[in-house]
Amino acid sequence: MKVYGIKACDTCRKAVKTLGVALHDVRETPLTRDELSGFFAEFGDRLLNTRSTTWRGLSDEEKAKAPIDLMLAYPTLMKRPVIDVDGTLYLGWAKDVQAALSGE
């Protein structure tokens, strides 16, 4: 199991603590285009965090770029955490994700 996010994110810290795994900090060790493409294939536009302060700080021209290019340039635009359990991906740490992983 891998948890992708940023260490400054409270939600990521809660997920890591509950699951008892290490965090892959995407700010310190950025994801590859292939990794992001795999996440985007699973979650589509939900992967792009358009409610973040980073998003609000972008120009309209930057916001028009492809989501994967944006997340490569600004790792904090990825909604988090992304949890990979043997190839099955989960996005966020809502009650449904917590329930699905409680038996893991």
Contacts in CASP RR format, 6 or more apart in sequence:
PFRMAT RR
TARGET T0000
AUTHOR 0000-0000-0000
METHOD contacts of the structure
MODEL  1
MKVYGIKACDTCRKAVKTLGVALHDVRETPLTRDELSGFFAEFGDRLLNT
RSTTWRGLSDEEKAKAPIDLMLAYPTLMKRPVIDVDGTLYLGWAKDVQAA
LSGE
1 19 0 8 1.000
1 21 0 8 1.000
1 83 0 8 1.000
1 84 0 8 1.000
1 85 0 8 1.000
1 86 0 8 1.000
1 104 0 8 1.000
2 21 0 8 1.000
2 24 0 8 1.000
2 83 0 8 1.000
2 84 0 8 1.000
3 12 0 8 1.000
3 15 0 8 1.000
3 16 0 8 1.000
3 19 0 8 1.000
3 21 0 8 1.000
3 22 0 8 1.000
3 23 0 8 1.000
3 24 0 8 1.000
3 81 0 8 1.000
3 82 0 8 1.000
3 83 0 8 1.000
3 84 0 8 1.000
4 23 0 8 1.000
4 24 0 8 1.000
4 26 0 8 1.000
4 31 0 8 1.000
4 39 0 8 1.000
4 78 0 8 1.000
4 80 0 8 1.000
4 81 0 8 1.000
4 82 0 8 1.000
4 83 0 8 1.000
4 84 0 8 1.000
5 12 0 8 1.000
5 23 0 8 1.000
5 24 0 8 1.000
5 25 0 8 1.000
5 26 0 8 1.000
5 78 0 8 1.000
5 80 0 8 1.000
5 81 0 8 1.000
5 82 0 8 1.000
6 12 0 8 1.000
6 25 0 8 1.000
6 26 0 8 1.000
6 27 0 8 1.000
6 75 0 8 1.000
6 76 0 8 1.000
6 80 0 8 1.000
7 13 0 8 1.000
7 23 0 8 1.000
7 25 0 8 1.000
7 27 0 8 1.000
7 28 0 8 1.000
9 80 0 8 1.000
9 81 0 8 1.000
11 80 0 8 1.000
11 81 0 8 1.000
11 92 0 8 1.000
11 93 0 8 1.000
12 23 0 8 1.000
12 80 0 8 1.000
12 81 0 8 1.000
12 93 0 8 1.000
13 23 0 8 1.000
14 93 0 8 1.000
15 81 0 8 1.000
15 83 0 8 1.000
15 92 0 8 1.000
15 93 0 8 1.000
16 22 0 8 1.000
16 23 0 8 1.000
16 81 0 8 1.000
18 98 0 8 1.000
19 83 0 8 1.000
19 101 0 8 1.000
19 104 0 8 1.000
23 81 0 8 1.000
26 75 0 8 1.000
26 76 0 8 1.000
26 78 0 8 1.000
26 80 0 8 1.000
27 75 0 8 1.000
27 76 0 8 1.000
30 72 0 8 1.000
30 75 0 8 1.000
31 39 0 8 1.000
31 71 0 8 1.000
31 72 0 8 1.000
31 75 0 8 1.000
31 78 0 8 1.000
33 68 0 8 1.000
33 72 0 8 1.000
36 68 0 8 1.000
36 71 0 8 1.000
36 72 0 8 1.000
36 78 0 8 1.000
37 68 0 8 1.000
39 47 0 8 1.000
39 78 0 8 1.000
39 82 0 8 1.000
39 89 0 8 1.000
40 47 0 8 1.000
40 67 0 8 1.000
40 68 0 8 1.000
42 89 0 8 1.000
42 91 0 8 1.000
43 79 0 8 1.000
43 82 0 8 1.000
43 89 0 8 1.000
43 91 0 8 1.000
44 67 0 8 1.000
45 67 0 8 1.000
46 79 0 8 1.000
46 91 0 8 1.000
47 67 0 8 1.000
47 71 0 8 1.000
47 78 0 8 1.000
47 79 0 8 1.000
47 82 0 8 1.000
47 91 0 8 1.000
48 55 0 8 1.000
48 67 0 8 1.000
48 70 0 8 1.000
48 71 0 8 1.000
48 77 0 8 1.000
48 78 0 8 1.000
48 79 0 8 1.000
49 55 0 8 1.000
49 76 0 8 1.000
49 77 0 8 1.000
49 78 0 8 1.000
49 79 0 8 1.000
49 80 0 8 1.000
52 76 0 8 1.000
52 77 0 8 1.000
54 74 0 8 1.000
54 76 0 8 1.000
54 77 0 8 1.000
55 63 0 8 1.000
55 77 0 8 1.000
58 70 0 8 1.000
58 74 0 8 1.000
62 70 0 8 1.000
63 70 0 8 1.000
70 77 0 8 1.000
71 77 0 8 1.000
71 78 0 8 1.000
79 91 0 8 1.000
79 92 0 8 1.000
80 92 0 8 1.000
81 91 0 8 1.000
81 92 0 8 1.000
81 93 0 8 1.000
82 89 0 8 1.000
82 90 0 8 1.000
82 91 0 8 1.000
82 92 0 8 1.000
83 89 0 8 1.000
83 90 0 8 1.000
83 91 0 8 1.000
83 92 0 8 1.000
83 97 0 8 1.000
83 101 0 8 1.000
85 101 0 8 1.000
85 104 0 8 1.000
90 97 0 8 1.000
90 100 0 8 1.000
90 101 0 8 1.000
91 97 0 8 1.000
END
